[in-house]
């Protein structure tokens, strides 16, 4: 559950769960001979991509939150530094906050968590969707017709 969700008292729905995917596989009678393989291979792949996307999303938004919060705090600290009683402490604090903002922005630019998050999420959605490779391959193997290419 995210920080914002905790603060607002809302609960995030998971995008995918192993239990839901296993239920889906068990419900398709044509794939009965392939259930165990699907559970071992397909679900493992979907869950791996999903987990990676969740981690990258968390890193991306954490770094972005640091940049935004620091960007808001710096002008306030600059204004406070104009007061002679706050000047020395505010100057050091401005430098530290500025370094944190620059570090967060630079690391996000290097690590590219936002793009990783979108790539992993897109891959997980393709794998679990009917346009992904697994439903077509397994339906063909089971002798069924694939409707994956249709709207």
Residue pairs with C-beta under 8 A, 6 or more apart in sequence:
1 11
1 12
2 12
2 58
2 61
5 11
5 12
15 50
15 121
15 124
16 46
16 47
16 50
16 124
16 128
18 43
18 47
21 42
21 43
21 46
21 47
21 128
22 39
22 43
25 31
25 35
25 38
25 39
25 42
25 43
26 35
30 139
30 142
30 143
30 144
31 38
31 138
31 139
31 142
33 142
34 138
34 141
34 142
38 134
38 138
42 127
42 134
45 127
46 124
46 127
46 128
49 120
49 121
49 123
49 124
49 127
50 120
50 121
50 124
52 116
52 120
53 116
53 117
53 119
53 120
53 121
53 123
53 124
56 113
56 114
56 116
56 117
56 120
57 113
57 117
57 121
59 111
59 113
60 108
60 113
60 114
60 116
60 117
63 104
63 105
63 107
63 108
63 113
64 104
64 108
64 114
66 100
66 101
66 104
67 101
67 104
67 105
67 108
70 97
70 98
70 100
70 101
70 104
71 101
73 97
74 94
74 97
74 98
74 101
77 90
77 93
77 94
77 97
78 90
78 94
80 86
80 90
81 87
81 90
81 91
81 94
83 90
108 114
126 132
127 133
127 134
130 147
130 148
131 148
131 149
132 148
135 146
135 148
136 146
136 148
136 149
139 145
139 146
139 148
140 146
